[in-house]
Structures are given as C-alpha cells and as structure tokens.
C-alpha cells in the first residue's frame, strides 16, 4: 500500500506510532487524488492538506501547527476547566481581536515578535489601553499553552512586551452626588430599584439578576448571594457564584431597602422561589444608565461600574479594606487592593491630620 521510501522518510518508528504514521500517509494519498473523488476522501486538495496538517498538529506538536489549530486545542482545554460563561467571553475576544490577524499563520513557529508588534499597533488604533492589555494577555496565554504542552520554543507575545494600561486613566465610577442626580432621571420603579441596590450593595450584575424573594430579608435589610445569572452558548442559566467568597450576606442601607420594598410591593403575590427582577437584563440597565447620565449631565459609566462606585464610596468614607473585600465577595484582600488601592492613596492627607491630633 505504501512504499518503503515513504516509510523511511519518517525514520525509525515504534510499533505504537505505526498506525498513526499510516494514517498520515493515507491523508497524503487522499490529497493527491482529492479532485477526482467527490464522495470518498476530500472534495478539494486544500481540504486534504488541511486535514493532513491538523493530524500532524495533534501528533507532532508545534513544529507544524497552524495558529487556528492551536486555538482549537486551547479553547477545548478551556472548556474542560473553566466556567462556560468565561469560555464564551474568551472565544468572543479571540474571534474579534486575535484570530483575524493570526489565523493566516500555518506554522506558529514562524510567528515572530515583529508580527506581534504589528498586531499590537493595530489594536492600539481600535481599543482603549485597558482593553488592549486584556486582549494581549489572552494572546500571551495561548502561546504559554503551546510552550508548555506542544513544544513551542518561546512565547513571542512576552518577547514583544505588553501594551495598554492596567487601570483606566480616569475613575469609572459615580460619586454619591452623581448617583443621586442620575437616579432622579430614572422613572421605572424596577430600574430604579435595581440600580439603587447595585450602587448600595456592590453586587455583581449577575448576582442581582439571580436574586429570588428568598434571598431578601426586608426586615433585616439583608441580601444573601448564593448564585449568579450566567451566559452560556444556548442562553442564560442560574449558576454558582463567581468564587467561593462570593457567597455572602450583604446588609443594605434603609434608603435602598425602601426603594426595593416599594418595587416588590408592585409584584403580584411573589413567592419565595420567584426572581425579584424578573425580565430585567444588563443591556437594558446599560441603556437606562446612558439616558440617566445624559439627563443628569454626569459622566457615562458601565453597569459594572456601579460596583466600583460602591467600593469607592466605602473607601472614601474610611471603610476597612478587609471589610470592603468581604462585602464585595473578593477571594482575598490582594484582589481588592489591586483594584481599589489607588483610592486609599487619596486618604494620605487625612491620615496626616489624624497623626497631628495624637
């Protein structure tokens, strides 16, 4: 079936590899007569060549792996280890910002730091610095994956160096005064209650939208977080919260409870298992916040930035970093400091004044 010359080309092979080599040689044969066979083999020679390359990718590592094949291996590994919503976000980022440039490379070993630099320059014309940094970190992650598991010699994304900024130059949050102005522009009671709870609790949007009547104690003004609304390939599902520390009970101020109670009073015979903010979604809240910002003449921020607004409100009023971390559901204080540490720097003058009084 195959000539000795074909087998000798691959040198000495073990009995274990024999079947894999024969399969590869069969793919080569199919590539040669692909245009003559419609039902057997491949319709086009290029399809057979692609199948041949993918086989080599799986068996012989990065020496002949295309970037697209590497991505398929990487995203499959992510699906086995990460939450579905995380994989969806990662896949979307690759499809829009990484694959359009790198999928043309049939051999990842041929990608150089200069190629990465060229890609970075294109990113900088399209995205904000913080987004560029996040996208670049994903490119670096896939090259690390290839280095560790598929024998790639080096991570060219690391050699090229990072881009962007860890934090935005301007603070993306509303002060209490700005929130009060914005919330006055919101007319629908459901929207007003949702935004008020987000601002005064620091909950993530998914945590808010997953709340049921059983999670809220109106007499104690507490909200218990045990789940989150998570996006999947087929829609939204109720899933465990982001981290173990995300399971927590948060006490909200009376003025926030008053708005939430007023909204709940409009619901028809709500049961404990019923979702509090039924029918609400993040896109709608983002639209409401956009209109409110314009009407109140305050800066536009994202829905998630209400969580940052809550943290900044606490920190600027002297809250302990450990208490802030626990309230936000962070895994550890380091996460809180990395995100909000710059706000504590603003308290330097106040600390000096306190020392003067001692």
C-alpha positions, -999 to 999 in steps of 0.1 A, spaced: 0 0 0 28 24 9 64 24 -5 94 17 17 106 52 7 75 68 22 80 49 55 118 55 56 111 93 53 99 92 89 129 73 102 127 46 129 92 44 144 78 24 172 51 -1 169 28 22 189 33 50 163 29 27 133 -9 32 129 -6 70 133 21 72 106 0 51 82 -30 73 88 -9 104 79 4 88 47 -32 79 38 -41 116 42 -13 124 18 -26 100 -7 -61 115 -4 -47 149 -10 -32 138 -43 -64 124 -57 -89 147 -39 -101 165 -70 -110 132 -87 -130 118 -57 -162 135 -46 -177 110 -22 -145 93 -9 -118 114 6 -119 152 2 -137 175 -23 -106 197 -27 -69 191 -24 -67 221 0 -91 203 24 -70 172 24 -39 193 31 -56 210 60 -67 176 74 -31 164 70 -18 195 88 -43 190 117 -32 154 121 4 165 123 -6 192 148 -21 166 171 7 141 168 39 161 164 33 194 183 42 229 174 67 222 147 40 223 121 9 235 139 -12 263 125 -24 291 148 -60 282 141 -53 245 151 -36 257 183 -66 278 191 -90 248 188 -68 228 212 -66 258 236 -103 265 237 -111 228 241 -88 227 271 -105 259 285 -140 243 281 -128 214 303 -116 237 331 -134 270 331 -170 282 335 -190 282 303 -196 320 305 -158 325 308 -151 304 278 -178 323 258 -161 356 267 -127 342 258 -139 328 225 -155 361 216 -123 380 223 -103 357 201 -128 357 172 -129 395 171 -94 406 181 -69 378 177 -78 353 151 -84 378 122 -47 386 123 -30 353 134 -51 326 117 -32 332 84 -1 316 100 1 279 91 31 274 114 30 290 148 68 287 149 70 312 121 53 339 142 79 365 154 78 393 179 77 417 150 44 401 139 30 406 174 42 442 174 24 448 142 -8 433 157 -4 454 188 -1 486 167 -34 477 150 -51 471 184 -40 505 197 -59 522 170 -92 503 178 -93 499 216 -88 517 249 -55 510 267 -71 487 293 -88 466 266 -55 463 247 -38 450 278 -66 424 284 -65 412 247 -27 410 247 -28 389 279 -50 363 261 -26 361 232 2 355 257 -19 328 274 -23 308 242 14 310 234 22 298 270 -2 269 264 18 260 232 51 263 250 41 241 279 21 214 261 31 214 224 68 222 224 68 257 211 102 272 217 92 306 230 63 329 238 67 357 212 39 377 229 61 380 260 92 389 240 72 416 221 62 431 255 29 441 269 7 470 258 -20 491 273 -27 501 309 -37 480 340 -62 507 351 -80 534 332 -66 569 335 -99 583 347 -120 568 375 -150 549 362 -175 554 390 -202 577 402 -198 597 434 -229 597 457 -238 632 444 -236 619 408 -256 588 415 -283 609 432 -286 631 402 -287 602 378 -312 581 397 -337 611 397 -338 606 359 -350 570 362 -387 567 361 -395 529 360 -396 516 396 -379 483 386 -350 500 370 -347 525 399 -347 496 425 -321 476 405 -297 504 401 -301 515 437 -294 481 450 -263 478 428 -250 511 440 -255 505 477 -246 468 478 -217 463 454 -233 432 439 -223 420 405 -250 424 379 -254 386 375 -258 383 413 -285 409 413 -304 393 384 -303 359 401 -319 371 433 -351 354 444 -375 366 471 -360 341 495 -326 359 492 -340 392 505 -349 398 542 -368 431 542 -370 433 580 -332 429 584 -323 448 552 -301 419 540 -294 403 507 -279 368 506 -259 359 475 -258 322 466 -259 322 428 -255 342 397 -271 346 362 -245 332 338 -244 333 300 -239 300 281 -239 291 244 -276 283 245 -288 312 267 -287 322 304 -287 299 333 -286 302 371 -251 291 382 -229 291 413 -214 325 421 -180 336 407 -159 324 436 -165 307 470 -161 340 488 -189 354 465 -214 335 487 -221 362 513 -248 382 530 -248 420 524 -267 445 545 -280 474 525 -289 509 540 -325 517 548 -329 541 519 -320 513 495 -344 489 512 -372 514 509 -368 516 471 -366 478 468 -396 473 491 -416 498 471 -408 478 439 -416 444 455 -450 458 466 -460 461 429 -454 424 422 -484 401 421 -482 376 450 -445 369 448 -433 335 461 -400 327 477 -387 310 446 -396 339 423 -369 360 407 -371 396 421 -360 414 390 -379 392 365 -374 401 328 -345 425 335 -312 422 318 -278 440 318 -283 455 283 -315 472 294 -298 486 326 -269 499 305 -294 518 282 -312 532 313 -279 544 327 -269 560 295 -301 581 294 -298 589 330 -263 602 326 -273 624 297 -303 638 316 -283 644 348 -253 658 329 -229 633 346 -202 611 331 -213 579 315 -203 547 332 -210 509 327 -234 490 348 -205 471 364 -190 504 374 -218 508 400 -199 481 419 -168 503 416 -189 532 427 -199 513 458 -163 504 467 -151 540 462 -180 552 484 -169 529 512 -132 536 509 -136 574 507 -156 572 539 -129 553 558 -140 517 555 -115 490 564 -100 472 534 -108 438 548 -145 447 553 -147 461 518 -131 429 504 -156 407 522 -186 428 512 -176 427 475 -170 389 476 -134 390 466 -113 359 472 -87 379 491 -76 414 501 -50 414 473 -77 415 447 -93 444 464 -61 463 468 -51 457 431 -85 471 420 -90 499 445 -56 506 462 -53 539 444 -83 552 463 -65 547 496 -37 569 484 -62 598 484 -65 595 522 -29 604 528 -38 640 539 -65 627 563 -41 603 578 -15 630 584 -41 652 600 -51 623 623 -15 619 634 -13 656 642 -41 651 667 -24 622 686 
